[in-house]
């Protein structure tokens, strides 16, 4: 029988927790979801790199980005685009990305 250290057990539990968290993040999402995603969320959902997500979001038929008001000046939009998760899911299903 193999001896298991506390450190090894903790590492395995952390791996399992990370996998469950990743699965739970996208569980229950559908085309009506109104969460706002950034580029990293899109990359994670589609299982692609951040750079590939940048290219996909620049495509002409990709859903339009939402720009929230800037924290410094609410009269100006933020420079960080966001997308509605439901629209991204719909696009991914049409294009069979994920």
C-alpha positions in Angstrom: 0.0 0.0 0.0 1.3 3.4 -1.0 1.8 6.1 1.7 -0.1 9.3 1.0 1.2 12.5 2.5 -1.1 15.3 3.6 0.5 17.5 0.9 -0.2 15.0 -1.9 -3.8 14.6 -0.7 -4.2 18.4 -0.5 -2.9 18.8 -4.1 -5.4 16.2 -5.4 -8.3 17.8 -3.6 -7.3 21.2 -5.0 -7.3 19.6 -8.5 -10.7 18.1 -8.0 -12.1 21.4 -6.6 -10.7 23.3 -9.7 -12.4 20.8 -12.0 -15.7 21.1 -10.2 -15.5 24.9 -10.2 -14.8 25.0 -13.9 -17.8 22.7 -14.6 -20.1 24.6 -12.3 -19.2 28.0 -13.9 -20.9 27.0 -17.1 -23.5 24.6 -15.8 -27.1 25.7 -16.5 -26.1 28.3 -19.1 -28.4 28.7 -22.1 -29.2 31.1 -24.8 -31.1 33.3 -22.3 -28.3 33.8 -19.8 -27.6 37.4 -19.0 -24.3 37.1 -17.3 -21.6 39.5 -18.7 -18.5 37.7 -19.9 -15.1 39.1 -20.7 -12.6 37.7 -23.3 -11.2 35.2 -20.8 -14.7 33.8 -20.0 -15.3 33.4 -23.7 -11.9 31.7 -24.2 -12.6 29.3 -21.2 -16.1 28.5 -22.4 -15.0 27.8 -26.0 -11.8 26.0 -24.8 -9.6 28.2 -26.9 -6.7 30.6 -26.2 -7.2 34.2 -25.2 -5.8 35.3 -28.6 -8.2 33.0 -30.5 -11.1 34.6 -28.4 -9.9 38.0 -29.5 -10.1 36.9 -33.2 -13.5 35.3 -32.8 -15.0 38.4 -31.1 -13.8 40.5 -34.0 -15.8 38.4 -36.5 -18.6 40.3 -38.2 -21.4 37.9 -37.0 -20.2 37.6 -33.4 -22.5 39.3 -30.9 -21.9 43.0 -30.3 -20.0 43.9 -27.1 -21.5 45.8 -24.3 -19.5 48.7 -22.7 -20.3 49.5 -19.2 -19.8 53.0 -17.8 -16.3 53.8 -16.7 -15.7 53.9 -12.9 -13.7 57.1 -13.3 -16.1 58.9 -15.5 -19.6 57.4 -15.7 -20.4 59.5 -18.7 -17.8 57.6 -20.7 -17.9 53.8 -21.6 -15.3 51.5 -20.1 -12.5 50.3 -22.4 -13.2 46.7 -21.5 -15.9 45.0 -23.6 -18.3 42.5 -22.2 -20.7 40.1 -23.9 -23.9 38.5 -22.8 -23.3 34.9 -22.0 -26.5 33.8 -23.7 -25.5 35.4 -27.0 -22.1 33.8 -26.9 -23.7 30.4 -26.2 -26.1 30.9 -29.1 -23.2 31.9 -31.4 -21.1 28.9 -30.2 -24.0 26.5 -30.9 -24.5 27.9 -34.4 -20.8 27.7 -35.1 -20.3 24.5 -33.0 -17.4 26.0 -31.2 -17.8 24.4 -27.8 
